[in-house]
Amino acid sequence: MLDWLQYRKELLGRIGEIGKLSPDTLKGYQTLSGAGEKTGHLDAKTRELISLAVAVTTRCDGCITVHVGEALKHGASREEIAEALGVAVAMNAGAALVYSARAMDAVNAHSGG
């Protein structure tokens, strides 16, 4: 398995390098990331749990290590994290089902019926 803490440290270092080379790119990302905090409709823990579920569905290891750390920092329990991950699993299965229907639609189109 991955050494998640070391990976996070190295990743954030590389992102810092990108920020030095392309500061507006990093600034734009930070603006997007911080936008939800300004509304105050969701608390930080909920945002991190959502972020973690999305990280799993998009298969982003960097996102996983960052959002696990943040979710724990904001008081998420292992059980809450597992439940959020269950939502991610269900969404992936649901998306596969939807795209299976699209594939069958393509089969119909290609086969003339």
DSSP file (Angstrom, degrees, kcal/mol; ACC not computed):
  #  RESIDUE AA STRUCTURE BP1 BP2  ACC     N-H-->O    O-->H-N    N-H-->O    O-->H-N    TCO  KAPPA ALPHA  PHI   PSI    X-CA   Y-CA   Z-CA
    1    1 A M              0   0    0      0, 0.0     2,-0.1     0, 0.0     0, 0.0   0.000 360.0 360.0 360.0 162.6    0.0    0.0    0.0
    2    2 A L        -     0   0    0      1,-0.1     2,-1.5     2,-0.0     3,-0.1  -0.445 360.0-122.7 -75.6 143.7    1.0    3.6   -0.5
    3    3 A D     >  -     0   0    0      1,-0.2     4,-2.8    -2,-0.1     5,-0.2  -0.727  35.4-172.7 -82.5  90.1    2.7    5.6    2.2
    4    4 A W  H  > S+     0   0    0     -2,-1.5     4,-2.4     1,-0.2    -1,-0.2   0.819  75.5  51.0 -62.1 -36.4   -0.1    8.2    2.2
    5    5 A L  H  > S+     0   0    0      2,-0.2     4,-2.0     1,-0.2    -1,-0.2   0.917 113.9  43.5 -70.6 -42.2    1.5   10.7    4.5
    6    6 A Q  H  > S+     0   0    0      2,-0.2     4,-2.6     1,-0.2     5,-0.2   0.911 113.6  52.3 -67.0 -41.6    4.8   10.8    2.6
    7    7 A Y  H  X S+     0   0    0     -4,-2.8     4,-3.0     1,-0.2    -2,-0.2   0.922 108.7  50.3 -59.2 -44.5    2.9   10.9   -0.7
    8    8 A R  H  X S+     0   0    0     -4,-2.4     4,-2.8     2,-0.2     5,-0.2   0.922 110.8  49.6 -60.2 -44.3    0.9   13.9    0.5
    9    9 A K  H  X S+     0   0    0     -4,-2.0     4,-1.6     1,-0.2    -2,-0.2   0.932 114.7  43.3 -61.0 -46.9    4.1   15.7    1.6
   10   10 A E  H  X S+     0   0    0     -4,-2.6     4,-2.2     2,-0.2    -2,-0.2   0.903 113.8  51.7 -66.4 -41.2    5.8   15.1   -1.8
   11   11 A L  H  X S+     0   0    0     -4,-3.0     4,-2.7    -5,-0.2     5,-0.2   0.939 109.0  48.8 -61.1 -48.9    2.6   16.0   -3.7
   12   12 A L  H  X S+     0   0    0     -4,-2.8     4,-2.0     1,-0.2    -1,-0.2   0.848 109.6  54.2 -63.3 -32.4    2.1   19.3   -1.9
   13   13 A G  H  X S+     0   0    0     -4,-1.6     4,-1.7    -5,-0.2    -1,-0.2   0.924 110.0  46.2 -63.7 -44.4    5.8   20.1   -2.6
   14   14 A R  H  X S+     0   0    0     -4,-2.2     4,-2.3     2,-0.2    -2,-0.2   0.893 110.6  52.4 -65.5 -39.8    5.3   19.5   -6.3
   15   15 A I  H  X S+     0   0    0     -4,-2.7     4,-2.5     1,-0.2    -1,-0.2   0.888 106.4  54.7 -63.7 -36.9    2.1   21.5   -6.3
   16   16 A G  H  X S+     0   0    0     -4,-2.0     4,-1.6     2,-0.2    -1,-0.2   0.883 106.7  51.2 -60.4 -38.5    4.1   24.3   -4.7
   17   17 A E  H  X S+     0   0    0     -4,-1.7     4,-1.9     2,-0.2    -2,-0.2   0.917 109.2  49.4 -64.8 -43.0    6.6   24.1   -7.6
   18   18 A I  H  X S+     0   0    0     -4,-2.3     4,-3.0     1,-0.2    -2,-0.2   0.905 107.6  56.1 -61.3 -40.4    3.8   24.4  -10.1
   19   19 A G  H  < S+     0   0    0     -4,-2.5    -1,-0.2     1,-0.2    -2,-0.2   0.847 107.0  48.8 -60.4 -35.1    2.5   27.4   -8.1
   20   20 A K  H  < S+     0   0    0     -4,-1.6    -1,-0.2     1,-0.2    -2,-0.2   0.873 116.9  41.7 -71.5 -36.6    5.9   29.1   -8.5
   21   21 A L  H  < S+     0   0    0     -4,-1.9    -2,-0.2     1,-0.2    -1,-0.2   0.815 135.1  17.1 -79.4 -31.4    6.0   28.4  -12.2
   22   22 A S    >X  +     0   0    0     -4,-3.0     4,-1.5    -5,-0.2     3,-0.8  -0.567  68.8 170.5-142.1  72.0    2.3   29.2  -12.9
   23   23 A P  H 3> S+     0   0    0      0, 0.0     4,-2.6     0, 0.0     5,-0.2   0.817  77.1  56.6 -59.9 -33.8    0.9   31.2   -9.9
   24   24 A D  H 3> S+     0   0    0      2,-0.2     4,-2.6     1,-0.2     5,-0.2   0.852 103.5  55.1 -68.6 -32.0   -2.4   32.1  -11.6
   25   25 A T  H <> S+     0   0    0     -3,-0.8     4,-2.1     2,-0.2    -1,-0.2   0.954 112.5  41.8 -62.5 -48.8   -3.1   28.4  -12.2
   26   26 A L  H  X S+     0   0    0     -4,-1.5     4,-2.6     1,-0.2    -2,-0.2   0.901 114.1  52.1 -65.9 -40.8   -2.7   27.7   -8.5
   27   27 A K  H  X S+     0   0    0     -4,-2.6     4,-2.2     1,-0.2    -1,-0.2   0.904 108.9  50.9 -61.9 -41.3   -4.6   30.8   -7.5
   28   28 A G  H  X S+     0   0    0     -4,-2.6     4,-2.2     2,-0.2    -1,-0.2   0.910 110.7  48.6 -62.5 -43.1   -7.5   29.9   -9.7
   29   29 A Y  H  X S+     0   0    0     -4,-2.1     4,-2.9     1,-0.2    -2,-0.2   0.925 110.7  50.6 -62.0 -44.7   -7.6   26.4   -8.2
   30   30 A Q  H  X S+     0   0    0     -4,-2.6     4,-2.1     1,-0.2    -2,-0.2   0.865 108.6  52.8 -63.5 -35.6   -7.6   27.9   -4.7
   31   31 A T  H  X S+     0   0    0     -4,-2.2     4,-0.9     2,-0.2    -1,-0.2   0.939 112.1  45.0 -63.6 -46.9  -10.4   30.3   -5.6
   32   32 A L  H >X S+     0   0    0     -4,-2.2     3,-0.7     1,-0.2     4,-0.5   0.928 113.8  49.9 -61.4 -45.4  -12.5   27.3   -6.8
   33   33 A S  H 3< S+     0   0    0     -4,-2.9     3,-0.3     1,-0.2     4,-0.3   0.855 114.5  43.8 -62.8 -36.5  -11.6   25.2   -3.8
   34   34 A G  H 3X S+     0   0    0     -4,-2.1     4,-0.9    -5,-0.2     3,-0.4   0.557  88.9  88.9 -87.8  -7.9  -12.5   28.0   -1.3
   35   35 A A  H XX S+     0   0    0     -4,-0.9     3,-0.8    -3,-0.7     4,-0.6   0.892  85.3  52.7 -60.2 -41.8  -15.7   29.1   -3.0
   36   36 A G  H >X S+     0   0    0     -4,-0.5     4,-1.0    -3,-0.3     3,-0.9   0.838 100.3  62.1 -64.4 -32.9  -17.9   26.7   -1.1
   37   37 A E  H 34 S+     0   0    0     -3,-0.4    -1,-0.2    -4,-0.3    -2,-0.2   0.815  96.1  61.3 -61.9 -29.6  -16.6   27.8    2.3
   38   38 A K  H << S+     0   0    0     -4,-0.9    -1,-0.2    -3,-0.8    -2,-0.2   0.754  97.2  56.4 -73.8 -24.4  -17.9   31.3    1.7
   39   39 A T  H << S-     0   0    0     -3,-0.9    -1,-0.2    -4,-0.6    -2,-0.2   0.863  86.7-151.6 -77.0 -33.9  -21.6   30.3    1.5
   40   40 A G     <  +     0   0    0     -4,-1.0    -3,-0.1     2,-0.2    -2,-0.1   0.590  59.3 119.6  76.2   9.9  -21.6   28.6    4.8
   41   41 A H  S    S+     0   0    0     -5,-0.4     2,-0.4     1,-0.1    -4,-0.1   0.848  74.1  39.1 -77.2 -33.3  -24.4   26.2    3.8
   42   42 A L  S    S-     0   0    0     -6,-0.3    -2,-0.2     2,-0.0    -1,-0.1  -0.911  86.0-124.0-114.4 143.3  -22.3   23.1    4.5
   43   43 A D     >  -     0   0    0     -2,-0.4     4,-2.2     1,-0.1     5,-0.2  -0.388  31.8-103.8 -79.9 167.2  -19.9   22.6    7.3
   44   44 A A  H  > S+     0   0    0      1,-0.2     4,-2.3     2,-0.2     5,-0.2   0.868 119.1  54.1 -61.0 -39.9  -16.2   21.8    6.6
   45   45 A K  H  > S+     0   0    0     29,-0.2     4,-2.3     1,-0.2    -1,-0.2   0.924 109.2  47.8 -62.6 -43.9  -16.6   18.1    7.6
   46   46 A T  H  > S+     0   0    0      1,-0.2     4,-2.4     2,-0.2     5,-0.2   0.918 111.1  50.9 -63.5 -43.7  -19.5   17.6    5.1
   47   47 A R  H  X S+     0   0    0     -4,-2.2     4,-2.6     1,-0.2    -1,-0.2   0.900 111.2  48.8 -59.9 -40.3  -17.5   19.3    2.3
   48   48 A E  H  X S+     0   0    0     -4,-2.3     4,-2.4     2,-0.2    -1,-0.2   0.879 109.7  51.1 -69.6 -36.8  -14.5   17.1    3.0
   49   49 A L  H  X S+     0   0    0     -4,-2.3     4,-2.2     2,-0.2    -2,-0.2   0.911 112.6  46.4 -65.3 -41.3  -16.7   13.9    3.0
   50   50 A I  H  X S+     0   0    0     -4,-2.4     4,-2.6     2,-0.2     5,-0.2   0.935 112.1  51.3 -63.4 -45.7  -18.2   15.0   -0.3
   51   51 A S  H  X S+     0   0    0     -4,-2.6     4,-2.5     1,-0.2    -2,-0.2   0.889 109.3  50.5 -59.3 -39.9  -14.7   15.8   -1.6
   52   52 A L  H  X S+     0   0    0     -4,-2.4     4,-2.0     2,-0.2    -1,-0.2   0.920 109.5  49.7 -66.0 -43.7  -13.5   12.4   -0.5
   53   53 A A  H  X S+     0   0    0     -4,-2.2     4,-2.1     1,-0.2    -2,-0.2   0.919 113.4  46.7 -61.0 -42.5  -16.4   10.6   -2.3
   54   54 A V  H  X S+     0   0    0     -4,-2.6     4,-2.1     1,-0.2    -1,-0.2   0.895 107.5  57.5 -66.2 -38.8  -15.7   12.5   -5.4
   55   55 A A  H  <>S+     0   0    0     -4,-2.5     5,-2.4    -5,-0.2     4,-0.5   0.887 108.2  47.2 -58.1 -39.4  -11.9   11.8   -5.1
   56   56 A V  H ><5S+     0   0    0     -4,-2.0     3,-0.8     3,-0.2    -1,-0.2   0.923 111.3  49.6 -68.5 -44.0  -12.7    8.1   -5.1
   57   57 A T  H 3<5S+     0   0    0     -4,-2.1    -2,-0.2     1,-0.3    -1,-0.2   0.802 116.0  43.0 -68.1 -26.5  -15.1    8.3   -8.1
   58   58 A T  T 3<5S-     0   0    0     -4,-2.1    -1,-0.3    -5,-0.1    -2,-0.2   0.445 108.1-127.3 -95.9  -1.0  -12.4   10.3  -10.1
   59   59 A R  T < 5 +     0   0    0     -3,-0.8     2,-0.8    -4,-0.5    -3,-0.2   0.917  50.4 158.2  58.4  49.1   -9.6    8.0   -8.9
   60   60 A C     >< -     0   0    0     -5,-2.4     4,-2.3     1,-0.2    -1,-0.2  -0.859  24.0-174.0-108.9  99.6   -7.4   10.8   -7.6
   61   61 A D  H  > S+     0   0    0     -2,-0.8     4,-2.5     1,-0.2     5,-0.2   0.885  87.3  53.1 -59.6 -40.0   -4.9    9.5   -5.1
   62   62 A G  H  > S+     0   0    0      1,-0.2     4,-2.0     2,-0.2    -1,-0.2   0.916 109.8  48.0 -61.7 -42.2   -3.7   13.0   -4.3
   63   63 A C  H  > S+     0   0    0      1,-0.2     4,-2.8     2,-0.2     5,-0.3   0.893 109.8  54.4 -64.1 -39.5   -7.3   14.1   -3.6
   64   64 A I  H  X S+     0   0    0     -4,-2.3     4,-2.5    -9,-0.2     5,-0.3   0.952 110.0  44.3 -60.2 -50.8   -7.8   11.1   -1.4
   65   65 A T  H  X S+     0   0    0     -4,-2.5     4,-1.6     1,-0.2    -1,-0.2   0.889 116.7  46.3 -65.9 -37.5   -4.8   11.8    0.8
   66   66 A V  H  X S+     0   0    0     -4,-2.0     4,-2.1    -5,-0.2    -1,-0.2   0.944 116.7  42.8 -68.1 -46.6   -5.6   15.5    1.1
   67   67 A H  H  X S+     0   0    0     -4,-2.8     4,-2.5     2,-0.2    -2,-0.2   0.782 110.4  55.2 -78.0 -25.9   -9.3   15.0    1.8
   68   68 A V  H  X S+     0   0    0     -4,-2.5     4,-2.6    -5,-0.3     5,-0.2   0.951 111.2  46.5 -63.2 -48.7   -8.9   12.1    4.2
   69   69 A G  H  X S+     0   0    0     -4,-1.6     4,-2.2    -5,-0.3    -2,-0.2   0.910 115.7  44.9 -59.3 -43.1   -6.6   14.3    6.3
   70   70 A E  H  X S+     0   0    0     -4,-2.1     4,-1.9     2,-0.2    -1,-0.2   0.892 111.2  52.6 -70.2 -39.6   -8.9   17.2    6.1
   71   71 A A  H  <>S+     0   0    0     -4,-2.5     5,-2.8     1,-0.2    -2,-0.2   0.934 112.5  45.3 -61.4 -45.1  -12.0   15.1    6.9
   72   72 A L  H ><5S+     0   0    0     -4,-2.6     3,-1.8     1,-0.2    -1,-0.2   0.911 110.1  54.9 -63.4 -41.9  -10.3   13.7   10.0
   73   73 A K  H 3<5S+     0   0    0     -4,-2.2    -1,-0.2     1,-0.3    -2,-0.2   0.847 107.5  50.9 -59.3 -34.3   -9.1   17.2   11.0
   74   74 A H  T 3<5S-     0   0    0     -4,-1.9    -1,-0.3    -5,-0.1   -29,-0.2   0.233 128.9 -94.9 -92.9  14.9  -12.7   18.4   10.9
   75   75 A G  T < 5 +     0   0    0     -3,-1.8    -3,-0.2     1,-0.3     2,-0.2   0.583  65.9 158.7  92.8  11.0  -13.9   15.6   13.1
   76   76 A A      < -     0   0    0     -5,-2.8    -1,-0.3    -6,-0.2     2,-0.2  -0.466  32.3-138.5 -68.0 137.8  -15.1   12.9   10.6
   77   77 A S     >  -     0   0    0     -2,-0.2     4,-2.4     1,-0.1     5,-0.2  -0.478  23.2-108.9 -88.7 165.9  -15.2    9.5   12.1
   78   78 A R  H  > S+     0   0    0      1,-0.2     4,-2.7     2,-0.2     5,-0.2   0.876 122.0  54.2 -59.5 -37.3  -14.1    6.3   10.4
   79   79 A E  H  > S+     0   0    0      2,-0.2     4,-2.2     1,-0.2    -1,-0.2   0.895 107.9  47.9 -66.3 -40.8  -17.8    5.3   10.2
   80   80 A E  H  > S+     0   0    0      2,-0.2     4,-2.4     1,-0.2    -2,-0.2   0.903 112.6  49.4 -66.1 -40.5  -18.7    8.6    8.5
   81   81 A I  H  X S+     0   0    0     -4,-2.4     4,-2.4     1,-0.2    -2,-0.2   0.932 110.4  50.3 -63.2 -44.9  -15.8    8.2    6.0
   82   82 A A  H  X S+     0   0    0     -4,-2.7     4,-1.9     1,-0.2    -2,-0.2   0.886 110.3  50.4 -61.3 -38.6  -16.9    4.7    5.3
   83   83 A E  H  X S+     0   0    0     -4,-2.2     4,-1.7     2,-0.2    -1,-0.2   0.911 109.6  49.9 -66.2 -41.7  -20.5    5.8    4.6
   84   84 A A  H  X S+     0   0    0     -4,-2.4     4,-1.8     1,-0.2    -2,-0.2   0.897 110.5  50.7 -61.7 -39.6  -19.3    8.6    2.3
   85   85 A L  H  X S+     0   0    0     -4,-2.4     4,-2.3     1,-0.2    -1,-0.2   0.845 104.8  57.5 -67.1 -33.0  -17.2    6.0    0.4
   86   86 A G  H  X S+     0   0    0     -4,-1.9     4,-2.3     2,-0.2    -1,-0.2   0.876 104.4  51.7 -62.4 -37.5  -20.3    3.8    0.2
   87   87 A V  H  X S+     0   0    0     -4,-1.7     4,-2.7     2,-0.2    -2,-0.2   0.910 108.3  51.7 -63.7 -41.8  -22.0    6.6   -1.6
   88   88 A A  H  X S+     0   0    0     -4,-1.8     4,-2.4     2,-0.2    -2,-0.2   0.911 109.5  49.4 -61.2 -42.4  -19.1    6.8   -4.0
   89   89 A V  H  X S+     0   0    0     -4,-2.3     4,-2.4     2,-0.2    -1,-0.2   0.930 111.8  48.4 -62.1 -45.2  -19.4    3.1   -4.7
   90   90 A A  H  X S+     0   0    0     -4,-2.3     4,-2.8     1,-0.2    -2,-0.2   0.900 111.0  50.9 -62.7 -40.7  -23.1    3.4   -5.3
   91   91 A M  H  X S+     0   0    0     -4,-2.7     4,-2.9     2,-0.2    -1,-0.2   0.900 109.7  49.8 -65.0 -39.7  -22.5    6.3   -7.7
   92   92 A N  H  X S+     0   0    0     -4,-2.4     4,-2.2     2,-0.2    -1,-0.2   0.915 112.9  46.7 -64.6 -41.2  -19.9    4.4   -9.6
   93   93 A A  H  X S+     0   0    0     -4,-2.4     4,-2.1     2,-0.2    -2,-0.2   0.915 113.6  49.1 -65.3 -42.0  -22.3    1.5   -9.9
   94   94 A G  H  X S+     0   0    0     -4,-2.8     4,-2.6     2,-0.2    -2,-0.2   0.909 110.7  49.7 -63.1 -42.6  -25.1    3.8  -10.9
   95   95 A A  H  X S+     0   0    0     -4,-2.9     4,-2.7     1,-0.2     5,-0.2   0.896 109.5  51.8 -63.8 -39.4  -22.9    5.5  -13.5
   96   96 A A  H  X S+     0   0    0     -4,-2.2     4,-1.8     2,-0.2    -1,-0.2   0.891 110.0  49.8 -63.9 -38.0  -21.9    2.1  -14.9
   97   97 A L  H  X S+     0   0    0     -4,-2.1     4,-1.9     2,-0.2    -2,-0.2   0.930 111.5  47.9 -65.6 -45.3  -25.6    1.2  -15.2
   98   98 A V  H  X S+     0   0    0     -4,-2.6     4,-1.8     1,-0.2    -2,-0.2   0.927 114.1  46.4 -60.6 -45.5  -26.4    4.5  -17.0
   99   99 A Y  H  X S+     0   0    0     -4,-2.7     4,-2.3     1,-0.2    -1,-0.2   0.775 106.8  58.6 -72.4 -24.1  -23.5    4.1  -19.4
  100  100 A S  H  X S+     0   0    0     -4,-1.8     4,-2.3    -5,-0.2    -1,-0.2   0.906 105.7  49.6 -65.2 -41.1  -24.5    0.4  -20.0
  101  101 A A  H  X S+     0   0    0     -4,-1.9     4,-2.0     2,-0.2    -2,-0.2   0.898 110.6  50.3 -62.6 -40.1  -27.9    1.8  -21.2
  102  102 A R  H  X S+     0   0    0     -4,-1.8     4,-2.2     2,-0.2    -2,-0.2   0.903 109.0  51.7 -63.9 -40.6  -26.0    4.2  -23.4
  103  103 A A  H  X S+     0   0    0     -4,-2.3     4,-2.3     1,-0.2    -2,-0.2   0.905 109.1  49.6 -62.9 -40.9  -23.9    1.3  -24.8
  104  104 A M  H  X S+     0   0    0     -4,-2.3     4,-2.4     2,-0.2    -1,-0.2   0.866 108.1  54.1 -66.4 -34.3  -27.1   -0.7  -25.5
  105  105 A D  H  X S+     0   0    0     -4,-2.0     4,-2.4     2,-0.2    -2,-0.2   0.905 108.5  49.2 -61.8 -41.7  -28.5    2.4  -27.3
  106  106 A A  H  X S+     0   0    0     -4,-2.2     4,-2.7     2,-0.2    -2,-0.2   0.887 108.2  53.9 -64.7 -38.9  -25.3    2.4  -29.4
  107  107 A V  H  X S+     0   0    0     -4,-2.3     4,-2.1     1,-0.2     6,-0.2   0.936 109.5  48.3 -59.0 -46.1  -25.8   -1.3  -30.1
  108  108 A N  H  X>S+     0   0    0     -4,-2.4     5,-2.5     1,-0.2     4,-0.6   0.914 112.2  48.7 -60.4 -43.8  -29.3   -0.5  -31.3
  109  109 A A  H ><5S+     0   0    0     -4,-2.4     3,-0.6     4,-0.2    -1,-0.2   0.906 114.4  45.1 -63.2 -42.5  -28.1    2.3  -33.5
  110  110 A H  H 3<5S+     0   0    0     -4,-2.7    -1,-0.2     1,-0.2    -2,-0.2   0.800 115.9  46.0 -73.3 -28.9  -25.3    0.2  -35.1
  111  111 A S  H 3<5S-     0   0    0     -4,-2.1    -1,-0.2    -5,-0.2    -2,-0.2   0.417 113.4-114.4 -96.9   2.9  -27.5   -2.8  -35.6
  112  112 A G  T <<5       0   0    0     -4,-0.6    -3,-0.2    -3,-0.6    -4,-0.1   0.706 360.0 360.0  77.6  19.9  -30.4   -0.8  -37.1
  113  113 A G      <       0   0    0     -5,-2.5    -4,-0.2    -6,-0.2    -5,-0.2   0.433 360.0 360.0-159.6 360.0  -32.9   -1.4  -34.5
